[in-house]
């Protein structure tokens, strides 16, 4: 009989740039105010990488902390997955750059792009490699330097995003703990609600794309908000259905940090009080693929999540995409 494995998180780590950009700082460069941003999003500040810092730099530091937390070495890692919408360059992949930086000489490596849902997609892919027995130990990173692709003249987008990186070590388990169920989805028909148009093969860099400010994030905020409120709760419920975990058995929710009203709607859908929901949106803004792993690391380090807890991770993002995982915490 073939041995059945599950995948469990054995280490977490995160890294944020030192520079803090407050709402009042933004009010000096764009037509907005602290009150306008806070009441509509819940954000008060975010972190911003300097010009010399790339996504791989943040990812490397988060990875090193996750490796240390798991009590392993970089040479123990079989695969590196970096979820990012802001890679250092088209190729080599940011994952390969991280591999070089940390000395993970035995690992294969690739990038994954599912915008803000990227970490959940990466976690689910890593889980499959482990459940089949193909790999034993995987490093999954969500990392972004979104402030480098923001239009600082567009107050509807530049106030929302920040930079950061979070990482986890995923390992084989024979105890039946770890990831119990995952659910992924996408709606390409609505993809134009959230885009970064310039720089790809459709609109390669040119004087025209630069003049038209096409190398920055474009978002139809109202449409994205309505989508997010609908899908965050339903996605989490789908993952719960696959795990045979009842709603009342959920101990903690770690959601994508995009908007406090979206988070509150998801908590309500899951019948969870906000003291069972981790929120760091006010401090970091929306860090896209880094959002969930940074929040997870902080929640674990602060003791909000304990061994045996049932934890739900959920996110939505460009694509449009969404994803969720139900985890029986094992650390």
PAVO-995039 format. One line per 8 residues: number of its first residue (from 1); for each residue x, y, z of C-alpha. Coordinates in nm, 4 decimals. Example, Ala and Ser with C-alpha at 12.3 -4.5 7.8 and 13.67 -1.06 7.14 Angstrom:
<gudos>
1 = 1.2300 -0.4500 0.7800 | 1.3670 -0.1060 0.7140
</gudos>
This chain:
<gudos>
1 = 0.0000 0.0000 0.0000 | 0.1343 0.3412 -0.1006 | 0.2222 0.5644 0.1937 | -0.0048 0.8691 0.2233 | 0.1704 1.1954 0.3040 | 0.0403 1.5361 0.4023 | 0.2277 1.8651 0.3825 | 0.2846 2.0725 0.6943
9 = 0.4416 2.4135 0.7574 | 0.7466 2.3738 0.9801 | 0.8916 2.7253 0.9591 | 0.7796 3.0796 0.8811 | 0.9679 3.4023 0.8157 | 0.9091 3.7540 0.6886 | 1.0961 4.0711 0.6041 | 0.9792 4.4308 0.5578
17 = 1.1802 4.7258 0.4259 | 1.2733 4.9800 0.6918 | 1.1234 5.2862 0.5236 | 0.7720 5.3710 0.6433 | 0.5430 5.5731 0.4142 | 0.2477 5.7162 0.6068 | -0.0835 5.8455 0.4787 | 0.0295 6.1962 0.5682
25 = 0.3426 6.1436 0.3558 | 0.1209 6.0479 0.0612 | -0.0973 6.3548 0.1140 | 0.2056 6.5658 0.0277 | 0.2413 6.4136 -0.3203 | -0.1148 6.3235 -0.4265 | -0.4631 6.4649 -0.3645 | -0.5607 6.2565 -0.0613
33 = -0.5631 6.2644 0.3189 | -0.5074 6.0341 0.6119 | -0.8809 6.0395 0.6864 | -0.9738 5.9576 0.3252 | -0.7425 5.6555 0.3130 | -0.8181 5.5189 0.6606 | -1.1961 5.5357 0.6314 | -1.2006 5.3671 0.2898
41 = -0.9302 5.1036 0.3388 | -0.8126 5.0754 0.6990 | -0.4535 5.1539 0.5958 | -0.2441 5.4054 0.7927 | 0.1034 5.3316 0.6547 | 0.3035 5.0919 0.4375 | 0.6669 4.9912 0.3807 | 0.8692 5.1033 0.0799
49 = 1.1867 4.9496 -0.0599 | 1.4660 5.1813 -0.1738 | 1.5752 5.2068 -0.5368 | 1.8568 4.9548 -0.4951 | 1.6367 4.6844 -0.3377 | 1.4703 4.4251 -0.5613 | 1.2109 4.1581 -0.4894 | 1.4802 3.8901 -0.4573
57 = 1.6495 4.0880 -0.1782 | 1.3326 4.0883 0.0338 | 1.2582 3.7261 -0.0591 | 1.6066 3.6135 0.0403 | 1.5800 3.7634 0.3894 | 1.2348 3.6135 0.4471 | 1.3611 3.2769 0.3233 | 1.6599 3.2806 0.5573
65 = 1.4320 3.3479 0.8533 | 1.1930 3.0664 0.7570 | 1.4849 2.8255 0.7149 | 1.6186 2.9171 1.0573 | 1.2722 2.8822 1.2120 | 1.2358 2.5326 1.0634 | 1.5764 2.4263 1.1958 | 1.7073 2.3167 0.8572
73 = 1.9753 2.4311 0.6133 | 1.9333 2.5690 0.2622 | 2.0885 2.2507 0.1249 | 1.7941 2.0535 0.2668 | 1.5492 2.2284 0.0310 | 1.4230 2.0393 -0.2761 | 1.2237 2.3174 -0.4460 | 1.1870 2.6944 -0.4270
81 = 0.8669 2.8632 -0.5445 | 0.8509 3.2432 -0.5492 | 0.5071 3.3961 -0.5960 | 0.5449 3.7511 -0.7250 | 0.3963 4.0023 -0.9667 | 0.7129 4.2144 -0.9459 | 1.0037 3.9837 -1.0342 | 1.3565 4.1220 -1.0563
89 = 1.3412 4.0617 -1.4326 | 1.1721 3.8344 -1.6857 | 1.4525 3.5795 -1.6494 | 1.6302 3.4374 -1.4675 | 1.3452 3.3775 -1.2262 | 1.3471 3.5460 -0.8886 | 1.3391 3.1943 -0.7396 | 1.6697 3.1098 -0.9065
97 = 1.8215 3.4318 -0.7737 | 1.7043 3.3391 -0.4230 | 1.8474 2.9896 -0.4705 | 2.1867 3.1433 -0.5454 | 2.1633 3.3864 -0.2555 | 2.0843 3.1273 0.0098 | 2.2989 2.8454 -0.1318 | 2.0156 2.5991 -0.1922
105 = 2.2305 2.3921 -0.4277 | 1.9970 2.0902 -0.4313 | 1.6771 2.2791 -0.5147 | 1.4887 2.3299 -0.8362 | 1.3277 2.6745 -0.8605 | 1.0593 2.8667 -1.0450 | 0.8397 3.1770 -1.0188 | 0.4611 3.1777 -1.0076
113 = 0.2350 3.4722 -1.0941 | -0.1199 3.4831 -0.9611 | -0.1013 3.8383 -0.8218 | -0.2301 3.8632 -0.4643 | -0.3379 3.4965 -0.4661 | 0.0122 3.3844 -0.5628 | 0.1187 3.2519 -0.2235 | -0.1944 3.0351 -0.1942
121 = -0.1332 2.8985 -0.5447 | 0.2294 2.8265 -0.4507 | 0.1287 2.6583 -0.1262 | -0.1174 2.4343 -0.3090 | 0.1366 2.3398 -0.5774 | 0.3961 2.2625 -0.3114 | 0.1451 2.0466 -0.1290 | 0.0951 1.8327 -0.4409
129 = 0.4687 1.7713 -0.4819 | 0.4889 1.6537 -0.1225 | 0.1725 1.4405 -0.1223 | 0.2957 1.2487 -0.4255 | 0.6328 1.1883 -0.2607 | 0.8198 1.3782 -0.5338 | 0.9742 1.6251 -0.2869 | 1.0209 1.6260 0.0893
137 = 1.0952 1.9903 0.1673 | 0.9852 2.3041 -0.0194 | 1.0470 2.6758 0.0333 | 0.7511 2.8910 -0.0711 | 0.7880 3.2686 -0.0793 | 0.5511 3.5551 -0.1517 | 0.7467 3.8735 -0.2246 | 0.6710 4.2102 -0.3854
145 = 0.8123 4.5590 -0.4458 | 0.4835 4.7049 -0.5639 | 0.5847 5.0646 -0.4906 | 0.8008 5.0483 -0.8038 | 0.4981 4.9880 -1.0273 | 0.2622 5.2441 -0.8740 | 0.1401 5.5579 -1.0462 | 0.2016 5.8254 -0.7834
153 = -0.0470 6.0509 -0.9632 | -0.3328 5.8014 -0.9169 | -0.4676 5.8319 -0.5640 | -0.6988 5.5328 -0.6156 | -0.4070 5.2904 -0.6405 | -0.0913 5.4460 -0.4956 | -0.2398 5.4601 -0.1445 | -0.3148 5.0875 -0.1345
161 = 0.0092 4.8978 -0.1834 | 0.3347 4.8300 -0.0011 | 0.6474 4.6143 -0.0184 | 0.7448 4.3031 0.1748 | 0.8147 3.9310 0.1714 | 0.6980 3.6254 0.3627 | 0.8103 3.2640 0.3423 | 0.7265 2.9179 0.4719
169 = 0.8976 2.5805 0.4757 | 0.6631 2.3013 0.3701 | 0.7627 1.9473 0.4713 | 0.6338 1.5924 0.4504 | 0.4222 1.4671 0.7389 | 0.2855 1.1230 0.8190 | 0.0770 1.2457 1.1127 | -0.2283 1.3636 0.9182
177 = -0.1758 1.7256 1.0190 | -0.0742 2.0227 0.8028 | -0.2753 2.1221 0.4946 | -0.6127 1.9467 0.5072 | -0.7688 2.0996 0.1965 | -0.7151 2.3743 -0.0610 | -0.9314 2.5464 -0.3174 | -0.8239 2.7585 -0.6151
185 = -1.0219 2.9506 -0.8743 | -0.9989 3.2102 -1.1494 | -1.2157 3.4283 -1.3707 | -1.0172 3.5445 -1.6725 | -1.3230 3.7167 -1.8184 | -1.2955 3.9835 -1.5491 | -0.9181 4.0146 -1.5643 | -0.9215 4.3682 -1.7036
193 = -1.0391 4.4997 -1.3657 | -0.6834 4.4794 -1.2337 | -0.3873 4.5004 -1.4691 | -0.0318 4.6144 -1.5257 | -0.0551 4.6604 -1.9050 | 0.2924 4.7653 -2.0202 | 0.6153 4.5719 -2.0474 | 0.4914 4.2345 -2.1691
201 = 0.4651 4.0892 -2.5183 | 0.1279 4.2588 -2.5779 | 0.2603 4.6079 -2.5052 | 0.6402 4.5960 -2.4953 | 0.8162 4.8993 -2.3540 | 0.8127 5.1974 -2.5893 | 0.7940 5.5739 -2.5740 | 0.4186 5.5400 -2.6196
209 = 0.3666 5.2976 -2.3304 | 0.5758 5.5189 -2.1047 | 0.3949 5.8371 -2.2091 | 0.0590 5.6660 -2.1452 | 0.1743 5.5460 -1.8001 | 0.1050 5.1834 -1.8892 | 0.3849 5.0436 -1.6722 | 0.1815 5.1075 -1.3585
217 = -0.1002 4.9198 -1.1842 | -0.4466 4.9984 -1.3208 | -0.7532 4.9053 -1.1179 | -1.1303 4.9380 -1.1366 | -1.1679 4.9680 -0.7612 | -1.5437 4.9254 -0.7312 | -1.5493 4.6087 -0.9419 | -1.2545 4.4555 -0.7575
225 = -1.4135 4.5375 -0.4223 | -1.7426 4.3685 -0.5140 | -1.5577 4.0632 -0.6449 | -1.3436 4.0388 -0.3321 | -1.6343 4.0622 -0.0880 | -1.8112 3.7838 -0.2754 | -1.5192 3.5478 -0.3251 | -1.3239 3.5701 0.0023
233 = -1.5964 3.4037 0.2069 | -1.7098 3.1574 -0.0581 | -1.3525 3.0452 -0.1289 | -1.2881 2.9738 0.2391 | -1.6129 2.7777 0.2622 | -1.5140 2.5666 -0.0396 | -1.1832 2.4721 0.1226 | -1.3660 2.3838 0.4451
241 = -1.6020 2.1565 0.2531 | -1.3046 1.9616 0.1207 | -1.1469 1.9254 0.4644 | -1.4478 1.7889 0.6555 | -1.3879 2.0680 0.9074 | -1.7019 2.2362 1.0369 | -1.7339 2.6126 1.0459 | -1.7429 2.6174 1.4251
249 = -1.4137 2.4264 1.4401 | -1.2141 2.7084 1.2755 | -0.9821 2.8715 1.5274 | -0.8184 3.1453 1.3217 | -0.8386 3.3248 0.9867 | -0.5415 3.4753 0.8034 | -0.6852 3.6709 0.5079 | -0.5286 3.8702 0.2291
257 = -0.4764 4.2239 0.3570 | -0.6360 4.4503 0.0968 | -0.9207 4.6363 0.2644 | -1.0597 4.6166 0.6176 | -1.4194 4.6036 0.4932 | -1.3377 4.3022 0.2748 | -1.1730 4.1282 0.5705 | -1.4713 4.2011 0.7949
265 = -1.7092 4.0619 0.5315 | -1.5065 3.7389 0.5095 | -1.5038 3.7024 0.8887 | -1.8802 3.7506 0.8993 | -1.9301 3.4852 0.6312 | -1.7290 3.2404 0.8437 | -1.9053 3.3441 1.1674 | -1.5729 3.4482 1.3214
273 = -1.5244 3.7393 1.5595 | -1.2494 3.9787 1.4561 | -1.0321 3.8671 1.7484 | -0.9894 3.5405 1.5564 | -0.8750 3.7229 1.2425 | -0.5212 3.8484 1.1902 | -0.5036 4.2052 1.0570 | -0.1842 4.3990 0.9821
281 = -0.3316 4.5959 0.6926 | -0.3041 4.9200 0.8861 | 0.0751 4.8839 0.9092 | 0.1673 4.7422 0.5686 | -0.1135 4.8001 0.3201 | -0.1670 4.5476 0.0412 | 0.1561 4.3547 -0.0248 | -0.0005 4.1296 -0.2888
289 = 0.1589 3.7807 -0.2805 | 0.3507 3.8730 0.0372 | 0.0368 3.9660 0.2282 | -0.0733 3.6235 0.3587 | 0.2713 3.4785 0.4438 | 0.3768 3.7962 0.6297 | 0.0503 3.7938 0.8278 | 0.0887 3.4214 0.8961
297 = 0.4441 3.4645 1.0239 | 0.3415 3.7475 1.2538 | 0.0384 3.5580 1.3840 | 0.2527 3.2536 1.4656 | 0.5323 3.4557 1.6263 | 0.2810 3.6462 1.8420 | 0.1210 3.3228 1.9646 | -0.2134 3.3873 1.7954
305 = -0.1830 3.0465 1.6273 | -0.0964 2.7427 1.8378 | -0.0337 2.3739 1.7734 | -0.3557 2.1934 1.6911 | -0.5412 2.5058 1.5778 | -0.7474 2.4935 1.2596 | -0.6332 2.7881 1.0486 | -0.7881 2.9165 0.7254
313 = -0.5800 3.1138 0.4754 | -0.7676 3.2989 0.2011 | -0.6783 3.5471 -0.0728 | -0.7991 3.7053 -0.3958 | -0.6120 3.8916 -0.6664 | -0.5559 3.9893 -1.0261 | -0.6472 3.7414 -1.2922 | -0.8980 3.7482 -1.1402
321 = -0.7923 3.4717 -0.9011 | -0.8762 3.3391 -0.5580 | -0.7598 3.0633 -0.3256 | -0.7861 2.9214 0.0243 | -0.6314 2.6545 0.2439 | -0.7395 2.4849 0.5646 | -0.4482 2.3904 0.7888 | -0.4267 2.1948 1.1121
329 = -0.1328 2.3759 1.2664 | 0.1424 2.1355 1.3623 | 0.4204 2.3539 1.5030
</gudos>
